Every structure is written in C-alpha cells, then in structure tokens.
C-alpha cells in the first residue's frame, strides 16, 4: 500500500530568500560603489579630491558631493568637475552631511571620503576587495600618505608625518573608525544606523563604539590618500583639545579605544608633557627645581622614541627637533583636554550622557 508523504516535508519549488538579506559581498563580482564626499568650505582642496575620486580604477561607481551649505566656491568646483551635488539645506555638521549622502547613495558599498583628501587610484578597489574577503568586516578605513596634499606650513608637515606613522602603526583590525576614507556595505550602515548629528567633533568615535559591537573594523595602508592637514597652530591645538575633551565620556565607557584609558605609554607621555609645563615655573624659585620639568620632558620624549626615529630617517635632525617640540606641546594640550573632560564628566550629567543612544537613530532611518 502506497503511503502519502507527511505534510510539509516537501520543500517549496521556489524558496524565497529571507527579507532584507542580500547575498554576501564575496558572492558579487562587482558591487556598485557610491563615493560620498561631505564638504563644507573646502573649495581649495576640493578639485583635487574630486579628480582623484573620478580617476579611481574601480567600476561601477558614482561620486556624490554632499555640500553642507558652503559659502565658498565648492559647489561651482564640483559642477565644473561634472559631479552631482546634493545640499543638506541647512548647515548641520559632518554627521548629518554623511547621513544625507548615505540616504542618496545607490551603491551596495558606500565609501565616505573627506573633501580635503585625494585618494590613490586603487583605493576604492582595494577597499572593496577587503570588504569582500570576510563578511565579519563591517568597515575598512584608509590611511594617509606621508606627504601633504597641499604643502602650507611646518606644523602641517608635523601633522602629516604624525598621522601617517600612527595610522600605519595600527594597520589591521582596529577598535575605532577613521572616517577620512571609510568604506562599508550599505546594509551595514543601515543596520548600525546613522552618524549622531548631535556630535560635531567625535561622531566617528561614537560610530566606532556602535559598529564594533557587531563587526570588525580594519585599517589598511593599501587604501590611501593625501590629506590637506590643518596648517596653523591655533587650529591644530584647538582641535586636539576639544576632541580629547569630548572623547572622555566615550573612553570611560570603552577604555580599549585608541587614545583612551588603555593606551598607557602615550597617555603617560601626554601627562608628563603637561606636568613639565606646569612645573617649569618652579625653576624661577630655585634652579635645582628645573630638574623636575626636565625629567618629565625626557620621559615624554622617551615614550615616543620609535616615532622620533621614524621622523629622523625621513627628514633629518633639524626637522626632528622641531617635530619633537611641536609633539610635546600637542601632548600637553591633549592632557589638558583630558583633564577638563574628566572634570566635566564628574560635574555634568549631560556630559556623561553625551553618547547615550538618542532619537537620531529612529529619526534618520525614517527619512532614508
């Protein structure tokens, strides 16, 4: 006697894939890429940035300039290059600008590129290859060249060499997010959510804390560009002070972030540099007291001997002496920013909650 097969054991003829689940990138030959360039008043370097984006060896690809209501000639520069321009409508900061770009991007991979960075021709291709190599990788971050995009000042050359060394040193899996060149699958961006528009200086650190809960973030020297670094003392010192200060609530939450509580030697160098400055007046009271700031400064310098050896090989002793002076000042300002940030964290509940999940995650998703 023929028995009927049990119900529901025959597979459907045309099984449907799960909703919202695209095939892994490593199963796609050439995913479409959207290069999203947020911009505000960077007309001077913008043409170099756009020309480099348009000259990428990778295809298929689109290039979008997201302009945050610039008051210079940025829009005219982009239009002359034949690049599509999308305006934020109201000046809102880089987080909103990136979110706007992601909302308009058609690519399966979104590559965020700062408008003062000119990528190497193979940067996008190398980023896509790395993302496609492992589904656990949620973002690939690029690094800077050792030479500035536009050579303006000695302090810019300091920033350029320091950033080049630091980013190359941390190549591989990282616990942060470098957004100057940053590629991620559009699905990952949709899952993690937008950049926090409330944050003007530390939106990348906040995003790193969120994406690293679910994915790996990798940095690669094969994804490289030249950067038009800050070229005045005022801008450099103001930026490192406020970024350090505003990162304190995040470092308290995640001590493993680079530059945070776990980075002992570098944190020690910054504290020693600041103490050297603060104890220097003691030498006016009695000459032997000068030994204290001298010892503290020596400690700060010894903590970064590998960095100074690198600069010496590239630029010689004269520039290395200048580099060491600037780096000591920057370290002291970093320590001062951290100190102010700790005081704010102790005194202000609002400051402690700076990185609490906000309504922006729901609000921006609804608009996209």
Secondary structure, DSSP 8 states (H G I E B T S, - for coil): ------TT-S--TT----TT----GGG-SS--EEEEEEESS-HHHHHHHHHHHHT-S--SEEEEEEE---SSSHHHHHHHTT-EEEE-SS---HHHHHHHHHHH---SEEEEE-TTEEE-TTHHHHHHHHHHH-TTEEEEEEEE-SS-SS---HHHHHHHHHHHHHHHHT-EEESS--TTEEEEEHHHHHHH----TT-SS-HHHHHHHHHTTTSEEEEEEEEEEEE----SHHHHHHHHHHHHHHHHHHHHH-TTSTTSTT-HHHHHHHHHHHHHHHHTTHHHH-GGGHHHHHHHHHHHHHTTHHHHHHHHHHHHHHHHHHHHHHHHHHHHHHHHHHHHHHHHHHH-HHHHTTTS--THHHHHHHH-
